[in-house]
Structures are given as C-alpha cells and as structure tokens.
Amino acid sequence: MTMQQAGQLVCVGTGMRMAGQLTPISKSYIESFDVVIAAVPNIFTRQWLQEIAKQYVCLNDHYQDTKIDGKTRRDTYRRMADTILAEVRAGKRVCAAFYGHPGIFACISHMAIADARKEGFEAHMEPGISALDCLVADLGIDPGTRGMQSMEATQFMIYQRVIDPTAMFIVWQIGIAGDLTMKRFDTEQAHLQIITDKLANTYSLDHEVILYEAATHPLEQVRAEKIRLRDVPQAELKQFTTLVIPAEQDLKVDQQVMDQLKALERDRAIGYTSP
Ligand SMILES: C[S@@+](CC[C@H](N)C(=O)[O-])C[C@H]1O[C@@H](n2cnc3c(N)ncnc32)[C@H](O)[C@@H]1O
C-alpha cells in the first residue's frame, strides 16, 4: 500500500473575465489552501488573489527566462511546474491558479499534477471557464451544430493535419503563429502568410473568418472582427487573439452508413434479429 504524502495540489482556473467567472469550489480552494501559486496576466485578478490567499506566489516573472540564451518557453513551463512542486513537497496544500481553464492550452498544470501524483501526492484539477467557453457565448456558435476542430496555430502549420471544412475550426495562439524558437510572444506577416496559404488548401481566400478576443473585465469590449481569410496576414493580432474559421462547406451524407442504419430500422420494424 502506498502512503499518501502530506502535500496536496489542486489546479484551478480563474475564468477569462475578472470577477464572476470563478467557480465557488475553486474560490474555496484559493481562500483555504496554504499557498496560491498563480500565472494570471490580469493585474486586477492578481491583486484580488493576493488579497484573499493566505500566501501568494506569482509565476509571471518566469516568462523572462526566454530572454536567456538557450532557454525557451518550454524551460519557463518546466520551472513554473517545479516551483509548484517544491511547495507541495514542503508538505503544503497548494492551489495553482491559471486564467481561463487550467487544463486548456496550459501544460504547466498537467505537468505539475502528473509529477505530484508520481511522487505520491493527492493532485487534481478543477475546470474553469476558458476562452472557448466565452467564444461560444459571445459569437453564438454551438459546436454541436456542425462539429468543431480546435488546434494550436503552429502545430497546424508544421504538421500534416487534415481539416474538415464542414465543421468549425478554432485556431489558438494565432498571435504567435509559426514561432519555432519558442521564445517569441508575437508573429509577423510572413508567418501569417504561410498559415493563410496552408488554410487556403481547405478554404477559399474569400471565406469569412473571425478574430476573437474575449473581454477580460466588465468595461472591455469583446472583439469579434470579421475579415476575409486573405486578409489574415495584415490583421492586427494580439497574443490573446483566437482565430475562428466557420464551416465553409455543407455537410455531405455518408450514404453507406445511412443505408446500414436504415436497414437496421427496417429489420426492427419486421421483428428480424440477425443470427
Ligand atoms: C496558452 S492559451 C491559454 C488558454 C486558456 N487556458 C483558456 O482556458 O482559454 C492562450 C491562447 O488562448 C486564447 N485566448 C487567451 N485569452 C483570450 C481572450 N481574451 N480572447 C480570446 N482568446 C483568448 C488565444 O488563442 C491565446 O493565444
């Protein structure tokens, strides 16, 4: 029997919008655990966390590591996970807080939870409201209507991926598209031209796409700017812009499967069961 270690880890999400998008259970972990370790960009959310946490550690400085020769965002993420783990190993109940959902495009929480469990600590994740959740609400798009694909921009660029033009396609991190150095926090027109050309293998250049930015505080406006695919390279993109590509083609019936299903219905109607 393995003994449960004293330290504990829970990863929570603060939601996208300051105040109001945090679940009650996540709030209770933030208030009651020994230390809150956070990587949240919004300064007001940081201040609020600091006020209600018993002890507060900010991870944001770790992003500076990418300025050091030979270090990339991967090193930053590893150091953030290690900082979390050090507190767990010290026997503390640690609440690691990330903006949005702590497990969506947020490898630090996944790494920290896997490492903590490997070392015998209790560790779990509480879901949060992600950029995708806000996008569905703000743009009024139901992913269930036509299906949804979701992918990181650079991953789409550098790997051979099959995109279905009959379903919506959400492209994350378009604002750092094509960065192979893993050091940058922006992109350039040349990189955006490459992703646009690749998307043009699936969509027409006239296809209308949406540049989406969720509001992060009550006074901020949602950005839902519709542009043509051909204009993406010239678009003003932020690190937190998400590119939404609505379905361009109609759904096509898979006649073979449809026939099989109809045959089942027919068999059922006449009371036939296959041997
Ligand atoms: C590292 S991921 C973090 C996602 C976050 N964990 C979540 O749950 O939404 C960063 C990417 O999320 C998306 N994102 C972050 N903030 C956003 C916002 N305010 N509006 C729209 N998309 C956003 C962008 O695609 C951005 O490049």
The ligand as an SDF file (V2000), in Angstrom:
LIG
                    3D

 27 29  0  0  0  0  0  0  0  0999 V2000
   -1.8810   29.4640  -23.6070 C   0  0  0  0  0  0  0  0  0  0  0  0
   -3.5270   29.5920  -24.2240 S   0  0  0  0  0  0  0  0  0  0  0  0
   -4.4220   29.7080  -22.7260 C   0  0  0  0  0  0  0  0  0  0  0  0
   -5.8760   29.3350  -22.8450 C   0  0  0  0  0  0  0  0  0  0  0  0
   -6.5960   29.3850  -21.5010 C   0  0  0  0  0  0  0  0  0  0  0  0
   -6.0620   28.4160  -20.5750 N   0  0  0  0  0  0  0  0  0  0  0  0
   -8.1030   29.1310  -21.6510 C   0  0  0  0  0  0  0  0  0  0  0  0
   -8.6330   28.3290  -20.8680 O   0  0  0  0  0  0  0  0  0  0  0  0
   -8.7520   29.7260  -22.5070 O   0  0  0  0  0  0  0  0  0  0  0  0
   -3.5200   31.1610  -24.9240 C   0  0  0  0  0  0  0  0  0  0  0  0
   -4.4670   31.2580  -26.0900 C   0  0  0  0  0  0  0  0  0  0  0  0
   -5.8010   31.2350  -25.5930 O   0  0  0  0  0  0  0  0  0  0  0  0
   -6.6110   32.1030  -26.3590 C   0  0  0  0  0  0  0  0  0  0  0  0
   -7.0130   33.2320  -25.5180 N   0  0  0  0  0  0  0  0  0  0  0  0
   -6.4540   33.6690  -24.3880 C   0  0  0  0  0  0  0  0  0  0  0  0
   -7.0760   34.7870  -23.9360 N   0  0  0  0  0  0  0  0  0  0  0  0
   -8.0670   35.0560  -24.8240 C   0  0  0  0  0  0  0  0  0  0  0  0
   -9.0460   36.0600  -24.9400 C   0  0  0  0  0  0  0  0  0  0  0  0
   -9.1530   37.0380  -24.0490 N   0  0  0  0  0  0  0  0  0  0  0  0
   -9.8740   36.0090  -26.0020 N   0  0  0  0  0  0  0  0  0  0  0  0
   -9.7940   35.0300  -26.9180 C   0  0  0  0  0  0  0  0  0  0  0  0
   -8.8880   34.0620  -26.8700 N   0  0  0  0  0  0  0  0  0  0  0  0
   -8.0330   34.0670  -25.8370 C   0  0  0  0  0  0  0  0  0  0  0  0
   -5.7300   32.6180  -27.5200 C   0  0  0  0  0  0  0  0  0  0  0  0
   -5.8530   31.7350  -28.6150 O   0  0  0  0  0  0  0  0  0  0  0  0
   -4.3610   32.5460  -26.8870 C   0  0  0  0  0  0  0  0  0  0  0  0
   -3.3360   32.5150  -27.8400 O   0  0  0  0  0  0  0  0  0  0  0  0
  1  2  1  0
  2  3  1  0
  2 10  1  0
  3  4  1  0
  4  5  1  0
  5  6  1  0
  5  7  1  0
  7  8  2  0
  7  9  1  0
 10 11  1  0
 11 12  1  0
 11 26  1  0
 12 13  1  0
 13 14  1  0
 13 24  1  0
 14 15  1  0
 14 23  1  0
 15 16  2  0
 16 17  1  0
 17 18  1  0
 17 23  2  0
 18 19  1  0
 18 20  2  0
 20 21  1  0
 21 22  2  0
 22 23  1  0
 24 25  1  0
 24 26  1  0
 26 27  1  0
M  CHG  2   2   1   9  -1
M  END
$$$$
